[in-house]
């Protein structure tokens, strides 16, 4: 017999969970049935794929090699199925998009609103995640597109530059520096009480590096892992923060104050997996987002 698709799915589930019981629960089949299907697969390929001798199930060397091709086969099949049902007139379809967290404060709303208005038949799955996770999910075909920053991308990721993002000191109406007439020396931030994003944000690491480069030790009064929480706090207190300038365009009660030396700019990019089928919805979103980015410059 030749391996069938169910054999590949069952095999990859066991490999992921390293356990037959948990894999069977996820697949909603009995454990004896799963074990039988795996034995059929190993008989078909003529080699042992799983090492069952330890407390956990592990891939053999042959199993590791086979898993790579099994994953690719299932991804290609899923892409083929999407290609078959893809509707070129965009009357229906589905788009899976992810953005890094700071974009939810100023980019996601306008871009998604414009796309939905123009193509209401396209359903959207929009997620917020780190750039590393976005690239991994693109390669695994769990996403169609991602919006993040330029840099060293994983092999197989294609990046299209959208626009350049700059960052400034951001204050609310109660802050004493509101209405400042010119740039603020970055060294003065050592005397200000700041509210900053937590360390798991790429933006925070970008800010910390700039402080370190200029020997500034900020007085951090508060850390937040939410952009919306941070903007609300700054708007209602005398704390300042450092965020992309564009966020203040969506929050008129916040004021950007340029820093000198300025933080290095970052290039915002649209990410996709190269050498793969791109649906009509993904192509339309790419075209619209590139047009939106050019219009805002």
C-alpha positions as CSV (number, residue, x, y, z in Angstrom):
1,X,0.0,0.0,0.0
2,X,1.0,3.6,-0.5
3,X,0.8,6.2,2.3
4,X,-2.4,8.3,2.4
5,X,-3.0,11.8,3.6
6,X,-4.5,10.5,6.9
7,X,-1.2,8.7,7.6
8,X,0.7,11.9,7.2
9,X,-1.6,13.8,9.5
10,X,-1.5,11.1,12.1
11,X,2.2,10.7,12.0
12,X,2.8,14.5,12.4
13,X,0.4,14.7,15.3
14,X,2.3,12.0,17.2
15,X,5.6,13.7,16.3
16,X,4.2,17.0,17.6
17,X,2.9,15.7,20.9
18,X,5.5,13.0,21.4
19,X,2.7,10.9,22.8
20,X,0.1,8.6,21.2
21,X,-2.6,9.3,23.8
22,X,-2.5,13.1,23.4
23,X,-2.2,12.8,19.6
24,X,-5.3,10.4,19.5
25,X,-7.3,12.9,21.6
26,X,-6.5,15.7,19.2
27,X,-7.3,13.6,16.2
28,X,-10.5,12.3,17.9
29,X,-9.7,8.7,17.2
30,X,-8.8,5.8,19.5
31,X,-5.2,5.1,20.5
32,X,-5.3,1.6,19.1
33,X,-6.5,2.9,15.8
34,X,-3.8,5.6,15.7
35,X,-1.1,3.0,16.5
36,X,-2.4,0.8,13.7
37,X,-2.3,3.6,11.2
38,X,1.3,4.5,12.2
39,X,2.4,0.8,11.7
40,X,0.7,0.9,8.3
41,X,2.7,4.0,7.4
42,X,6.0,2.5,8.6
43,X,5.3,-0.7,6.6
44,X,4.5,1.4,3.5
45,X,7.8,3.4,3.7
46,X,9.8,0.4,4.8
47,X,11.5,2.0,7.8
48,X,10.8,2.8,11.5
49,X,9.7,6.4,11.9
50,X,9.1,6.6,15.6
51,X,11.1,5.4,18.6
52,X,8.7,4.1,21.2
53,X,11.2,2.7,23.7
54,X,11.4,5.7,26.0
55,X,8.9,7.5,28.2
56,X,8.1,9.8,25.3
57,X,7.8,9.0,21.6
58,X,10.6,10.4,19.5
59,X,11.3,10.6,15.8
60,X,14.0,8.4,14.5
61,X,16.5,9.9,12.1
62,X,14.4,8.5,9.2
63,X,11.3,9.9,10.9
64,X,12.9,13.4,11.2
65,X,13.6,13.4,7.5
66,X,10.2,12.1,6.6
67,X,8.4,14.6,8.8
68,X,10.0,17.5,6.8
69,X,8.5,16.2,3.5
70,X,5.2,15.3,5.1
71,X,4.7,18.8,6.4
72,X,5.6,20.3,3.1
73,X,3.2,17.9,1.3
74,X,0.3,18.9,3.6
75,X,1.1,22.7,3.2
76,X,1.2,22.3,-0.6
77,X,-2.0,20.5,-0.6
78,X,-3.7,23.2,1.5
79,X,-2.4,25.8,-0.8
80,X,-3.8,23.9,-3.8
81,X,-7.2,23.6,-2.1
82,X,-7.2,27.4,-1.6
83,X,-6.3,27.9,-5.2
84,X,-9.2,25.8,-6.3
85,X,-11.8,27.8,-4.3
86,X,-10.2,31.1,-4.8
87,X,-12.5,33.6,-6.5
88,X,-10.7,36.1,-8.7
89,X,-13.5,38.7,-8.5
90,X,-13.0,38.9,-4.7
91,X,-16.7,38.3,-4.0
92,X,-15.6,35.8,-1.4
93,X,-12.5,34.4,0.1
94,X,-10.4,34.4,3.3
95,X,-7.2,36.2,4.4
96,X,-5.0,35.3,7.4
97,X,-3.0,38.3,8.5
98,X,-0.7,39.0,11.5
99,X,0.9,42.3,12.7
100,X,3.4,43.1,15.4
101,X,1.8,44.8,18.4
102,X,2.6,48.5,17.9
103,X,0.7,48.5,14.6
104,X,-2.6,47.8,16.3
105,X,-2.5,51.3,17.6
106,X,-2.4,53.1,14.3
107,X,-2.1,50.9,11.2
108,X,-4.4,47.9,11.6
109,X,-7.6,49.8,11.9
110,X,-7.3,52.1,8.8
111,X,-5.9,49.3,6.6
112,X,-8.5,46.7,7.6
113,X,-11.3,49.2,7.5
114,X,-10.5,50.2,3.9
115,X,-10.0,46.6,2.8
116,X,-13.3,45.4,4.3
117,X,-15.2,48.4,2.8
118,X,-13.9,47.5,-0.6
119,X,-14.1,43.7,-0.3
120,X,-16.9,42.9,2.2
121,X,-17.1,39.3,1.0
122,X,-13.6,38.5,2.2
123,X,-13.4,37.1,5.7
124,X,-10.4,38.1,7.8
125,X,-8.4,36.5,10.5
126,X,-6.2,39.2,12.1
127,X,-3.8,38.3,14.8
128,X,-1.2,40.2,16.9
129,X,2.1,38.4,17.5
130,X,5.9,38.8,17.5
131,X,7.9,39.1,14.3
132,X,9.6,35.7,14.9
133,X,6.3,34.0,15.3
134,X,4.9,35.8,12.2
135,X,7.7,34.5,10.0
136,X,7.5,31.0,11.4
137,X,3.7,30.9,10.8
138,X,4.2,32.2,7.3
139,X,6.6,29.4,6.5
140,X,4.2,26.8,8.1
141,X,1.3,28.2,6.0
142,X,-0.6,29.3,9.0
143,X,-0.6,32.9,7.7
144,X,-1.0,34.5,4.3
145,X,0.6,37.9,5.1
146,X,2.4,39.7,8.0
147,X,3.3,43.3,8.8
148,X,6.5,43.8,10.7
149,X,9.9,45.4,10.3
150,X,12.7,44.9,7.9
151,X,15.8,43.1,9.1
152,X,17.3,39.6,8.8
153,X,14.4,37.4,7.8
154,X,14.1,33.7,7.8
155,X,15.0,31.9,4.6
156,X,11.9,31.7,2.4
157,X,10.4,35.0,3.6
158,X,9.8,37.8,1.1
159,X,9.6,41.4,2.3
160,X,8.1,44.4,0.6
161,X,9.0,47.8,2.1
162,X,6.0,49.9,3.0
163,X,7.1,53.1,4.8
164,X,9.6,54.4,7.4
165,X,8.5,54.6,11.0
166,X,10.0,57.2,13.4
167,X,9.7,57.3,17.2
168,X,9.6,60.3,19.6
169,X,8.9,61.2,23.2
170,X,5.1,61.1,23.6
171,X,3.3,63.1,26.3
172,X,-0.3,63.8,27.4
173,X,-2.0,67.1,28.2
174,X,-1.0,67.0,31.9
175,X,2.8,66.7,31.2
176,X,5.0,69.7,31.8
177,X,6.7,69.3,28.5
178,X,3.5,69.6,26.5
179,X,3.9,72.5,24.1
180,X,7.7,72.3,24.0
181,X,9.0,74.4,21.1
182,X,11.9,72.2,19.9
183,X,13.6,68.8,20.1
184,X,14.5,67.4,23.6
185,X,18.1,66.2,24.2
186,X,17.8,62.4,24.8
187,X,20.1,62.9,27.8
188,X,17.3,64.8,29.6
189,X,15.2,61.6,29.7
190,X,17.3,60.5,32.6
191,X,15.4,63.2,34.6
192,X,11.9,62.3,33.4
193,X,9.6,59.6,34.8
194,X,8.7,57.3,31.9
195,X,6.1,54.7,31.1
196,X,7.4,52.2,28.6
197,X,6.4,49.1,26.8
198,X,7.6,45.9,28.5
199,X,10.8,44.2,27.4
200,X,9.1,41.5,25.3
201,X,8.3,44.2,22.7
202,X,10.8,44.8,19.9
203,X,10.0,48.5,20.2
204,X,11.2,48.5,23.8
205,X,14.4,46.8,22.8
206,X,14.9,49.4,20.1
207,X,14.4,52.2,22.7
208,X,16.7,50.6,25.3
209,X,19.5,50.3,22.7
210,X,19.2,54.0,21.9
211,X,19.4,54.9,25.6
212,X,22.4,52.6,26.1
213,X,24.2,54.1,23.0
214,X,23.8,57.6,24.6
215,X,24.5,56.5,28.2
216,X,21.0,57.4,29.4
217,X,19.5,55.7,32.4
218,X,15.8,56.4,32.3
219,X,13.6,56.5,35.4
220,X,11.0,53.9,34.5
221,X,8.0,54.4,36.7
222,X,5.7,52.0,34.8
223,X,5.9,49.2,32.2
224,X,2.9,47.9,30.2
225,X,2.4,45.1,27.8
226,X,-0.5,46.8,26.0
227,X,-0.3,49.8,23.7
228,X,-3.8,50.9,24.5
229,X,-3.1,50.8,28.2
230,X,0.1,52.8,27.8
231,X,-1.6,55.5,25.7
232,X,-4.4,55.8,28.2
233,X,-2.0,56.1,31.1
234,X,0.1,58.8,29.5
235,X,-3.0,60.7,28.5
236,X,-4.2,60.8,32.2
237,X,-0.9,61.3,34.0
238,X,2.3,63.3,34.0
239,X,4.3,60.3,32.7
240,X,5.9,60.4,29.3
241,X,6.6,57.5,26.9
242,X,8.4,56.7,23.7
243,X,6.3,55.4,20.8
244,X,6.0,55.7,17.0
245,X,5.0,59.2,16.0
246,X,2.1,57.8,14.0
247,X,0.3,56.7,17.1
248,X,-0.3,60.3,18.0
249,X,-2.2,60.8,14.7
250,X,-4.8,58.4,16.0
251,X,-4.7,59.9,19.5
252,X,-5.0,63.7,19.2
253,X,-4.7,64.2,23.0
254,X,-1.1,62.9,22.8
255,X,1.8,65.1,21.6
256,X,5.1,63.9,20.0
257,X,8.3,65.6,21.0
258,X,11.3,64.9,18.8
259,X,14.4,63.7,20.5
260,X,18.0,64.6,19.6
261,X,19.8,62.5,18.7
262,X,16.7,60.9,17.2
263,X,16.0,57.2,17.5
264,X,17.0,55.3,14.4
265,X,14.0,54.9,12.0
266,X,12.6,51.5,11.2
267,X,11.3,50.3,7.8
268,X,7.8,48.7,8.0
269,X,7.4,45.7,5.7
270,X,4.8,43.4,4.3
271,X,5.9,39.8,4.7
272,X,4.9,36.6,2.8
273,X,6.3,33.2,2.1
274,X,8.0,33.2,-1.3
275,X,7.5,30.6,-4.0
276,X,3.9,29.8,-2.9
277,X,0.4,30.4,-4.2
278,X,-0.9,33.8,-3.4
279,X,-4.7,34.1,-3.2
280,X,-6.6,36.9,-4.9
281,X,-7.5,38.2,-1.4
282,X,-3.8,38.3,-0.5
283,X,-2.9,40.0,-3.8
284,X,-5.6,42.6,-3.3
285,X,-4.6,43.3,0.3
286,X,-0.9,43.7,-0.7
287,X,-1.8,46.1,-3.5
288,X,-4.1,48.2,-1.3
289,X,-1.6,48.3,1.6
290,X,1.2,49.4,-0.6
291,X,-1.0,52.1,-2.1
292,X,-2.1,53.2,1.4
293,X,1.6,53.3,2.6
294,X,2.6,55.5,-0.4
295,X,-0.3,57.8,0.1
296,X,0.7,58.6,3.7
297,X,4.3,59.5,2.9
